[in-house]
């Protein structure tokens, strides 16, 4: 099994594998180009996002935007992200429809072992993150590997999301916790 296959299967992998580094450099170069495009050049922004994500997404992402690979990011309809979104997408990041992300948000599928020797050796792990439909993520939120945020949630500014958040919740804090249920149906 290749290191890329291990990464995509949620197993520990060597992060500096040549194939992964090539994919990583490709994504970093595309992000750099994206972040330098004039705000008014919507067609070029759209073209670069399609190339980066290797899919046909109509998304609005403000510069600066950074990701590790791009091809593991799946966006729903009507996606908006404000400035300084970082997505470490060693595993799939699946984002539903009508999601709004405030500035300075980090979505991190990738982490490193507690064992010092493994960290020094370049071992990493990645676990998928899923964000449901109709979610608003406040400024400065960090979402950790393996988390699922349900539909119709609001994640308050500055939250550190380390565990799953159920549908129809308002969640805040460090660590993030549900403080209120939202009792309203989703828009059709």
N, C-alpha and C positions, 0 to 999 in steps of 0.2 A: 504494500500500500504506500502511495506517495505521501509526502508531508502535506500536500494540498488536500488529498483525500482524507487524511487524518484530521486536519483542521475542519473540513466541511462535515465530518462525522462527529464532531464534538470530542475528539480524543486529543491527548497531549501531542504536540508536534514541535518540530524544530523551526522556529520563527525565521531563521536566516537561510532557509533552503533556497537555492538559486531560482527555482520556479516561482516561489512565493515572493522573493525579492523582485523579480521581473514584474510580476503583477502589481506589487506594491509601488514600484517606481512609476509604472504606467499611470496608476491612479493619482499619485502625487503630482505628476506632470500635468494631467488633465485638470486637477483641482487648481493648480497654479495658473493655468491658462484661463479657467473659468473665473477665478478671482480677479483677473486683470481686464476682463471684458467691460466695455462701456455699459453703463446701466441701460441705455437705450437700445442696445443691440440684442433684442430679445431672441431673434432667430439663432444667433450664434450661441447664446446661453443655452437655448433648448437643444441645439445640435450637440454641444459638449456634454450636457447631462445625459442625453440618449447614448452617447458613446461611453461615458463613464459607467452608467448603470447597465449597459448592454440591453436596454429595453426602451420602449417608446412611452416615456412618462411626460405628462404635462405637469410640471411642478414649478413652484416659484420658491427659489432658495436665494436669499440675499448673500452677497459676499461678506465675509470670508466663509468658505465652506471647505471642510477637510474630511476625507475618508481614507481607509486603508486599501480597499480593493474596488469598491463600487458595485461589482457584479453580485454581491450578496444583499444589496439594498433593494427592497420591493416597496414601491409607494402606491397608495390608493389615489383616488380622484380628489381634486381640490386640496392639494398639499401645499402648505406654506410654512417656511422656516425663516426666521429672522437671522440677523448677523451672528457669525461665529458658531455655527453648528459643527460639531465634530461627531462623526460616526466611525467607530472602530469596528469594522464589519468582517471580522474573521469568521463569524457565523452569520446566518441570515438575520437581517433586521427587516421585519415585516410590519409596515405601517398602513393602517386602514384609511378609509375615506374621511375627508373633512377634518384633517388633523392640522392643528396650528401649534407651532413651536416658537417660543420667545427667544430672545438673544442668549448667547453663551450657554447653550445646552450641550451636554455630552452624553452620547449613547454608546456604551462600551460593552461589546460582546467578549472582548479579549481580556485575559488576566494572566498572571504568572504564578508559578507554584510558591508555596511557603518555603520549601526546601531551598536553601541558598545555592547549593551546588547545581541544582536544576535550573535556577534562574540565571546563574552565571553561564551555564551551557546553552542558553537561548531557548529553553523550553517554554512553551506557552499553551494556553487552552482558550477555547472560544465556545460560548453557549448562546444560542439564539435569543433574540429579544423580539417580542411582539407587542405592538401598540394598536389597540382597537380603533373602531370608528368614532368620530365625533369627540376627539380628545384634544384638550388644551393643556400644553405643558408650559409652565411658567419659566421665567428667566432664571438662569443659573442652575437648573436641575441637572443632576447626574443620575443616569440609569445604568445599573450594574448588570453583569452577565446573567443570562437565564431568566430575566424578569418578563412577566406578561402584565400589561396594563389593559384592563378591560375597556369595553365600549362606554362612551359618554362620561369619561372621567375628567377631572380637573386636578392637575398636580401643581401644588403651590410653589411659588418661587423659592429657589434655594434648596429644594428637597433632595435628599439622597435616597433613591429608590433601590432597595436591596432585596425586596420580596414582592410577590405578585400583589396587584391592586385589583379588587373585583369591579365588575361593571357598576356604573352609576355611583361612583364614589368621588368625594373630594378628599384628597390626601396631601399632607404637608409634613415637613420636619426632617430631622436627621437623627435617627433613621426615619424614613417616610412612613406615616401611618394614616389610616383612614380616620377622618374626624366627623364625616357626615355622609349620609346616603342622599343621592339625588333621586327623588321620586317623580320622574317625568319620562314619558315615552320618547324614544328616538324619533327625529323627523323622518318622514317617509321619503 
